[in-house]
Amino acid sequence: MCTVDIQHPCLLLYPVPEWEEIELKLCELSSMNPQERLAQQKLLGNASDCEIDKSGRLLINGPLRQHASLEKNIILVGQLKKFEIWSEQAWQAQMQQDISEMQASEIQLTERLLDLSL
């Protein structure tokens, strides 16, 4: 299942069992709360089954491709229980911005991140 990321110009690609859990959580939100309703509209309203064609390509509908500015070159980023799909240009820009912010100490690491040994 594929949908938009509401924080970044990319798409989120979930296996169906993971998406079903997210759907249940989204259904628990209040449609009377404007922020919660907006999240429901964006995530559920843009959710789409993606099929794989005979050549092994993932078929993504036009509105989703437009949201992430997907053209020829894309980046598939593994994120544990999901994938992010980025345009190559947007991914490179995001990585440069994130690295710059980390080097400028604009991003404070949490205690758990400080304890993480890679």
C-alpha angles and dihedrals in degrees: 000000000000129000141155124280107235093206103042138033093256141090129250118223117197134182108243096252091053092046091052089057091050091048090055091051092048091050089056091060119097117255086203092064107081095214094047092046090051091053090050092048095048099042100036096031092055097039113122137174109242119209130201116232127220090271092056095254121143109237112219121183123244100255092052092046089049093050091056095035089236114181128143106327120046136173122223110205119193113223105178102261097019144025129237118217114207136174106248092240094050091047093052091048092048092049092050091049093048093048092048091050092049092049091048089050090238088133114064114210116230121234090256091054092048089054093049112106116198 
